[in-house]
Amino acid sequence: MKKIFSPLMLLTFLAISGCARMVAWETPYDKESAWDKVGGYSDKQIGEGKFELTYKGNSVTSIEKIDQYWHRRAKELCNGEYTFEKNNNMTNKDSAVMAGSTYTPISLSIPVVAGIVTCKTNSE
């Protein structure tokens, strides 16, 4: 039996019809990297059992999801229990989109959770 549509023909049809679009994914749980701009955590030890912890998302990840990731990393850093001081906020990230031969500046809101994690000891 002869195929009516090949995969290439289908992709061409979708692109021409305007149905194809760029797909964005939620930020995964992972360490932030310099070359991968989807977000992630960064942490720095600032004292005995005390850490600065930041988790950055992307424009399609909710602040609630980033907050869950932040607490997951805090638990890993402390091997369990911890106390914290943090703030949840959205920050604007300036970017540019190419349309034809020109760049159009845009501003995207991205979720960021940052704060201080203090690990509980057995005596606490």
JOFENCOR-V912529 format. One record per backbone hydrogen bond with DSSP energy under -0.5 kcal/mol. CO is the residue of the C=O (numbers start at 1). NH is the residue of the N-H. E is the energy in kcal/mol with one decimal. If there is no record, write none. Layout:
CO_NH_E / CO_NH_E
//
This chain:
6_10_-2.3 / 7_11_-2.3 / 8_12_-2.3 / 9_13_-2.4 / 10_14_-2.5 / 11_15_-2.4 / 12_16_-2.5 / 13_17_-2.5 / 14_18_-0.6 / 14_19_-1.7 / 14_20_-1.4 / 15_18_-0.6 / 28_30_-0.9 / 30_41_-2.1 / 35_37_-0.6 / 36_33_-0.7 / 36_39_-0.6 / 40_56_-2.5 / 41_32_-2.8 / 42_54_-2.7 / 44_52_-2.9 / 47_49_-0.6 / 47_50_-1.8 / 49_119_-3.3 / 50_46_-2.5 / 50_47_-1.2 / 51_53_-0.5 / 51_117_-2.9 / 52_44_-2.1 / 53_115_-2.0 / 54_42_-2.4 / 55_113_-2.5 / 56_40_-2.3 / 58_61_-1.5 / 58_111_-0.6 / 62_66_-2.0 / 63_67_-2.2 / 64_68_-2.0 / 65_69_-2.3 / 66_70_-2.4 / 67_71_-2.2 / 68_72_-2.1 / 69_73_-2.4 / 70_74_-2.3 / 71_75_-2.3 / 72_76_-1.8 / 73_77_-2.7 / 74_78_-1.8 / 75_79_-0.6 / 75_80_-2.2 / 76_79_-0.8 / 81_120_-1.8 / 83_118_-2.7 / 85_116_-2.7 / 87_114_-1.9 / 89_112_-3.0 / 91_110_-3.2 / 92_94_-0.6 / 93_108_-2.5 / 95_106_-2.3 / 97_99_-0.6 / 97_104_-3.1 / 99_101_-0.5 / 99_102_-1.5 / 102_99_-2.8 / 103_105_-0.5 / 104_97_-2.4 / 106_95_-2.7 / 108_93_-3.2 / 108_110_-0.5 / 110_91_-3.0 / 111_57_-3.0 / 112_89_-2.5 / 113_55_-3.0 / 114_87_-2.5 / 115_53_-2.9 / 116_85_-2.0 / 117_51_-2.7 / 117_119_-0.5 / 118_83_-2.8 / 121_124_-1.4
//
